[in-house]
């Protein structure tokens, strides 16, 4: 069974940086989009950044200019700079195949202290 494994979360002060990584434990064929989502306490899960198979990226407005998503084979990364307390959330990675099948990681906690 394929699993997505995230790493890189943790506690950081405002203004600091973290780098999230997500890799598939097995082979996933025909991956189309990779992305990072987050869910803060009491809020709905939101899309933070996505990257297509040809490298096109999309970011939620609140992270533009601070976060950078990239991918390499079956790994997706997200560099997060200038972190703010409102970035505190559980971050989930997602792989979506060309057939619409979604794979999700279990999440990694990012906590930004003020």
N, C-alpha and C positions, 0 to 999 in steps of 0.2 A: 504494500500500500504506500502510495506516495505521500510524503509529508513535507510541509514547508517549515523550516526552522529559522526563526529570527534570532538575532543577537545584536548587542550594541546599546541597549537601553540602559538607563541608570539615572542617578541623581546628579544634577549639574546646576550651577548658579546661573542666574540670568546673565545673558551676554556670552555664555559659553557655547561649546559645540559638542555634538555627538554624531556618530556615524552608525546608521542602522544597516544591517546586512540580512538578507534572506536567501536561503538556498534550498533547493529541492533535494530530498533524500533519495529520490529515485528519478527515473526518466519520465518526463512529461512531453508528449509530442504535440507539435503544432501550437506552441505557446504564442498567443497574439499579444495581449497587453499584460504588463506587470504594473503593480501599483502598491502604494502605501495608503492605508486608511487609519483613522484614529477615532477613539471614543473617549471623551472626557466624562467625568462623573456627572450623572444627571442629564447627559446630552446624547443625541443620536450619533451613530457612526457617520463620519464624513470622509469623503475622498480628499486626500492631501496632495498626492502627486501620482501621475500615471505616465507610462512610457510605452509606446507602441513597438511593434516588431521592426519598424524602420527608424526608430529613434525619436519620433515626435513626442513631445512632452506637454503635459498640462499640470497646472498647479492651482490650488485654491488661492484666492487673492491674498489671504492673510500670511502666506509663506513665500510669496514671490520675492525673489531677490535674496532670500535667506536659505532656502532649501534647494538642493540639487539632486535629482534622481538620475540614476544610470543603471545599465544592465550589461551583463556579460554571460552569454549562454544561459544557464539555469540559475543565475544569481541576480538579484536586484539590490542595489545600494541606495541609500539616501543620506547625503551629507547635510546636517542641520547646523547652521551657524546662527549667531545672534539670537539664541533661544530666549523665549519670553515665558513668564509664568503661565500664560494662557496656552502654551504649547503642551502643557502637562496633560497626558492622556496615555491610554494603552494604544500602541501602534501595531497594526496588523498588516502583513503583506498578503498580496493577492496575485495569483496567476490565472489568467483567463485564456482558454484555448480558442482556436478558430471555430470550434463547434459549440462554444458557449458554456463549456464546463469550467466551473470556478474551483480553485484550490485556495484554502486559507491557512495561514499560520495561526498559532495559538496566542500570539500577541507578546509584545515586550513593553514594559512600563518605562515611560519617560517622565521624570519629575524635574521641574525647573523651579528652583527656589528664588525668591525675590531678595 
